[in-house]
C-alpha cells in the first residue's frame, strides 16, 4: 500500500523531495484543477508523485491508484482513471502527506493506505538540533562525521557485494569447485578485500564514536531548544492562531547560535547559548501572542524546563493542575477556633499532598501549627510571604507555588510571576515591548509581516517611521492600499510592481 504520512512539521515533505530530487518528482494537491491529469502523466511515464496537504477525506477519483487496481489487457498493464485506461509503469511511486496534527482517518481510508506518523518527537528533534548546533559550532566535526558515515556505508556495501558474488559463483559452479581456478582466485581476493574493508569500517566506527562524544557536549543546548519547541507546539491549544512551523523555529535556533557572544571555554559558551536561545525564542514567539497569554507562555517554559531537569515531578505537576480532590481525607481535620480558617477544600488538598514525597507531612505540620499557617493564609501577599519553618528552607520554587495553590488558589497568578523570575530571570517576567525595527530585522523578504489588530490599534505611523529610516517613501517605493470592493486587481498589480522593483506594500483592512 502507498504511504499516507501525518506530517504537521513538513519533515516528510522535505525528506521525499530530497530523496526523489533526481527522479523528476511531481508535486500535486487535491485543490488543483489539473491534479488528475498530472497524476495520469506520471503513471504513464513512471515518475514519483507527492500528493500533499490532504485532509481527512480523499477524492474517490484516486481510489484505483491507492488500491493498485492494475489489470492486463493485450499484454499491457493498465489502470482506470476516471473514464480513461492509462498505461501503468512499474516505476511509478505515490507518496501522500497531511499537515493535520491529529487527523482521524475512517477505516475506509486506512485500508487503502499505510498511515505513517512523521510527527517529530522530543528526542528526534533534540537530535536534529544537536546536529545543527554541532555543525554551526564545530563544522570540522560535522564534515568528518558525514565522510565517515559514507565510508562506513560504502564499506558495508562492498562486503555485502562480495558475499553475493561468492554465493552466485558457488551456485553456478559445476563439478569439483577445488578445480575451479577462477572461483579460488575470487575467494582469495575477496578474503583480502573483506579483511581490508573490515579494518577500515572498524577504524571509521571508532572515530565516529569519538566525534559523537564531542558532539554530545552540545546536547544541553539542543535539549533546551526541543523543550521550548514543544511548549510552542502545545500552545496551539490555547488559541488556534498560535501555530509555528518547524523550519521557522529552526531558523531562530540557528540565528541565535550564530549571533551569540563567544566565550573562552566550552562550559561558559554552553551557558551563553542556552540563555540566548531561551530568551530569543521567548521574545520572538511573544510578538505573535495576545498580551493576556504572554505570562502563561513564560510559565509553561519555566515549568517544562524544571520538569526536564527533574526539579518538578509528574505527581507535583498533576496536583498543581488538579481542580479538586475526590474522596475522604486520610487525616482528621483540626477543630477549634484556631482552625476556623481551614476549610474542607484546603484540608483535602493538604492531605492529598502527603502522596508527594517533597510535601509529605505538610498536613500534619499545618494541624500542629495552625497559628503560623493562619498568618500565611490571611496574608495580603502570601505569594511573597515566607513559609513556616522548616518548609521555607526545604522547598523549591515550584513546590512553594504548589503550597500557595493548596492554601490560596486565587493568588496563584501572582505566585507564577515569582516562580518565573526564580526559574528563568526577571527579563521573562515582563515580556519585551513590541519593536517593529527588531521585527523587521528578524524577518525575511519572502515572508510577509501580518499585524493582527484590535479595535483602535493602528501601526501605520510606526510603519512610516521605519520605512523612512530604511529609505522608503510613500508614493515612490512604499505603497498603501485598503482592500475592499474593486481593490483586488489594484492590489495584485501593486504586488507585482513591488516584487519586481523591490518596494514595500502595505495591505490594510485584510479579512
N, C-alpha and C positions, 0 to 999 in steps of 0.2 A: 504493500500500500504506500501511496505517496505521503510524505510527512506534512502535518499541519503544525506549525511551530508557534507557541504562545510567546510573543516577543515584545513586551512593553518597552524595553530599553533599546530595541533596534539592533541587538547584538547578532541575532540570527541573520537579519538582512545583510549586515556588514560582512559576516562570515561567508554567506552564499555568494555575494557579489565579488568578494576577494577570491574565493575558490573557483568560480566559474568565469573569472575575468577574461581568460584567453579562449573561452568556448562560445563567445558571442551570446552572452546571457540576454534573454528577452524579459523585460520587466513590465508587468501589466497590473491593472486594477479593475475590479468589477464595475467601478464607476465610469470607466472609459467606454465610449460608444463602440470602439473597434476592437475590444479585447478578444472577442471570439475569432475574428479574422486573423489577428496576430497569433493567437494560440494555434489556429489551424495551420498557419505557415510554419510555425516552429515544429509542429508534429510531423509535417511533411519532410522538412529538412533535417530534423533530428537535433534541434537546438534545446538547451536547457531553458526553462521558463520559471520566473519567480512571480507568483501571484501574491501581492502584498496587500496589507490593510483590510483583510476580510473581517466581517462582523460575525455574529453568532449564527447566521444563516448563509448558505451558499446557493448560487444560482443553479437551478435544475439542468441548465444547458451544458454544464461541465461534468454532470454525473457520469457520462460514458468514459471520460478521461480518468476521473477519480476511481471508477470501478474497473478500469482497464478492459473495457468491453471490445477487445480486438477480435476480428474474425477474418478467416481466409476466404478469398474469392479469386479464382483464376490464378492461384499461386502468389497473390499479393496479400499483405497484411493491411487490413483496413479498419477504421473506426468511424462510427457515425456521429458527426457533429451537426446538430440541427437537422437540415434536410440533405446534407452532403456526406458522401462517403469519402473519407480522407485517408491517403496512404500513411501508414503508421511506421515511423522509423524506430528501430530498437535503440537508437542513441538518444531518443527524447527523454528528458527528465522534467519533473514538476516539483516545485517547492511552494508551499503555501504558508504565509505568515500572517499573524494577527497582532495588532498593537494593544488589544484589550488585556488588562492586567489580570482579571479573574473571570474569564468567559465561561458560560455554561453551554456546552455543545450537546444537543439532543442525541439520543442513541443512533438516529438515522444518519447523522454526520460521522459519529465516532466509528461506525462500522465501515465507512468508506475510506478513512484516512488513519494514519498513525499520529496521535497527538503527542507532541514533544514539548515539554516545558523548558523554555530558554530563559525564564526569569532569572536574573542574576541573584546569587546567594551571597551571604556576608563573606564567607571565605573565598568564594570565587572573585568577588570584586576586590577583596583585600589583596589577592594575588596579582590581579591586573594592575592595581595601583602601586603595588610593590615593584612590579616590572617597570612601570612608568617612572617611578621615583628613582630607581636604581639607574635607569637609562639617562635621566637628567643629571643625577649626582655623580654617577660613575659610568660614563659611556664606554670606557675601556672594558669594564666587566661585562656589560651587555653585549658588546661586539664579540668578545671571546666566547660568551655563552652561546650566542647564535651560531658561531662557527663550530663549536663543539657539538651542538645538537645535530648539525648537518653531518659532521664527521661520524658521530655515533650511528645516526640513521643510515648513512651510506655503508658503514662497516657491517651493520646487521643485515642490510640488503644484500651485500656481497656474499656473506656467509650463507644466507638463505638460497641465493642463486647457485652457489657451489653445491649445496646439498641437493637441490633439484636436478642439477646437471649430472651428478653422480648417480642418483636414483634412476634417471632416464637412461643413462648408458648401461647400467646394470640390467634394467628391464629389457633393453634392446639387444643385449649381448647374447650370442649363440655359442654353444659348445663350452669348452673349458675357459672360464674367464681368466685363468692364470696365463693362458697363451695369447690373450688379447693385449698386445703391447700398448695400443692407444689408450685403453682403459687404465692400464697400470700406470702409464705416464701421467694421465689426467689425475688419477688418485694421488700420485706423488706430488704433483704441482698443487693440487687442491689442498693437500695437507699443509704444505709450506705457506700457501696464501692464507689459509684459515688461521694458522698459528700467528702469522704476522698481523692479520686483521684483528684477532682476539686481543693481542697485546696493545694494538692501537686503540681499540674500543675501551679496554680496561684503563689505559692511561687517560683517555679522554673523560671517562666517568669519574676518575679520581679528581682530575682538575675541575670537572663540573661541580663536584661536591664542595671543593674549596671556594669556588665562585658563589655557590648558593649560600654558604656560610657568611661570606662577605655581604651578600645582598640582604640576608636576614637581619642585619643590623638596622636596616631601614624599615623593618616591619611595623614598629610603633607608629610611624608616620602614615603608612598605608592603613593600619587599623583605625586611626583617628578619622581618616577620610571616609572609610567604609561605614563607620558609626554614624557620621553626620549625614551621609547619603541616605541611609535607611530612615533616619529621622525625617529628612526632607520627603522621601517617598511616602512615608506613612502620613505626612501632613496633608496629603490629598483628601484624607478622610475628614479633615476639618472644613475644607472648602474645595470644591471640585476644581477651582481655578488654580490651586497650588500644585501644579504638575510641572516637573522639570526633567528634561531629558538627560540621559547618562552622558552623552558627548559634551553637553554644556557643563555638567558637573566636573567631568574630567578636564575640561579646558580651564576651569577655575583652579583645579588642583595643580595642573602643570604650570600655569602662570604664576601662582603663588610660590611654588618651589623655585622657579627661575628668578623671581624678584626678591626673594627673602634675603635678609642680611647674612653675609658669610660669617664663619666662626673659625677659630684656630683649631679646635678639637671636635671630634665626632659627636660626643655626648652633648656639647653645647649647641652644635649645629642641629641635632635632632630636636632639642627643646625649642629652638627658634622655629624650625619647620612646623612642629606640632602646634605651637601657639599661633603662628601666622596662618596656617590652614584653617584652624578653628575659627579665628576671628574673620578671615576673608570670606569664608563660606557663610558665616552668620550674617555679615554685612551685606553680601550680595543677595542672599535669599530674602533678607528683611526688606529690601527695596520693593519686592513684589507682594508683601504681606500687608493686610489691614493692620492698623495700629493696635487694635484690641488683641491681635494674635501674636504679636512680637514677643511678649513676655512668655507666653506659652511655648513658643518655639525655643527660646533660650532655656527654659526649664527642661524641656524634653532633651535638648542636647546635654545639659548638665547631668540629668538622670541616667541617660544611656551611657555616657562616659563613665559614670560611677558604677553602673551595673557591669559594664565590660571589665572594669578594674576590680570587681568583686567587693566593692565598698557598699553596694546595695544588693541585698539578696532578693531572690524571687518572692519569698514569703513577705518581706518588708514591702515590696512594691505592690503585691497583691492586697495587703492590708490597707495600704495608702489609697488604693483605688476602690476599696470595698465601701459601698454606701451604708450598709447596716450589718449587724451581727445577728445571725439566727441562732436559736437555741437558748438554753438557760445557762447563765454564768456558773463556772465551777466553784467560785468563791462567793460567800455571803456578803451582800452589800452592807457597809457600815451603817449604823443607826445613830441617832442623837442629833443635837443642834449643830454640831460641827460638820455633820455630813449632809446638811440640807442642800448645799450647792451641788452635790454629786448626784446627778440624775441617772435614771436607768440606762439610758443610751450610752452615756460616758462610761459607766461601770462595766457594761457589756463589752465595750471596746477595750478597756483596760485589762479585763480578764482574757480577751482574745489575744492580747499582746503577749501573754505568757507562752504562746506557741512559738514565739520568735526568740531565738537564743539571746540576742542583744538586749531584749526588753523583758526577759524573764525576771519575775519578782517585782515588776513595776506596780502591779495592782496591790500587792501586799504592802509595799512601801507607802503608797498613797493612803491606804487604810490606816497605817500606823502613824502617819504624819499628815493628818488632814489639814492642820493649820498652815503648814508650809505650802502645801499644794493649793490650798484655797487662795493664798496670796497670788500665786501664778494664775489661777483660774480667773480671779477677779481683776487682774492687772489690765490697764488700758492698752498696753502694747506687749502682750505675752510672747510675741514672736522675737522680741529683743531682750526679754527679761531672763535672768539666769534660772536654771532648773535647781531644785533642791539637791544637795549632795547626797550620794556620790554620783548622781546622774549627770550633773553638769560637766564633770571631767571625763566621764567614760563613754559618752555618746558622740557619734559622728554627726556631721551636719544634717544628713538625711534622716537619721534616727531622731534628732531633735525636732525636725519638721514633722515626723510621724507622731511624736508625743503631742505636738501642737494640734495635729489633726484629731487626735483622740479626745483632747480636752476642749479645744476651741476651734471647731472646723471653720467658722466664719472668718477666722484670721489666717487661714492657710495661704490666701493670696499674698498677704504681706510676708508670710514666712518663706514663700517660694523665692521672693526677691532676696532675702537674706541667704538662702541656700545657693542661688545662682552666683551671688557675689563671693561666697566662700569657695565654691567649686570652680568657677571659671574666671572670676575677677570682676571688678566694678565696671569695666567697659562693656560687659554684657548686660548689666542691669538697665542702663539707659541705651536703647538702640541708637545707632548713629543717625543723625538727621539726613533727610534726602539731599543728595548733592548731584545736581544734573551734570556738572562738568565731570565728576568722577564716573558717573554712569556712562557718559559719552566715551570716556577713555577706555572703559571696560567693554564697550560694545563692538560689534563688527559691522562692516558695510553691508553685508548680505542679510543681516538680521534686524528687522525694524524695532524701534523703541515704541512700546504701546503704553499710553497713560490711561489708567483706569481711574476716572474722576468721580467724586461725589458732588452733590449739589453745591454750587458756589465756588468750586475749585477751578482755577484756570492757570495752567503753567505757561501760557503763551508768552508772557513777558520774560520769564526765565529763559525760554527758548530763544527769544530775540536777543537777549544779552549774550547767551552762549554763541549764537550764530555770528554776532558782531565780533566777538573775541576770536572766532575761528576764521573770520574774513568772508562771511556770507551776508549779503544784503537783500532785503525784501524787494522783490520785483526783478532782481538780477539773477542770482543763483540760489535764492531762497523763495519758495512759493508756498502759499497757504490757500487751501480751498475747503469750504464747508460742504460736506456731502448732503445731498438732498435730491429732489426730483430733477432729472435732467443733468445732474452734475457728474454722473458716472463717466461718460465719454471724455469730458474735460479732464477728470482726474486721471484717466488712463493715458491721455496724451501727455499730461504733465509728468506722469511716472516714467514714460518712455523718454521724455526730454531730459529729466534729471538723471536718469540712469546713463544716458549717453554722454551728457555734459558734466556729470559729477556734482550736481547740485543737491540741495536739501528740499524735501517736500513734506509738508505737514498736512495730514488729512484730519479735519475736525468733524465733530458730530457723527462719529462712526457708531454703528449699532451692530 
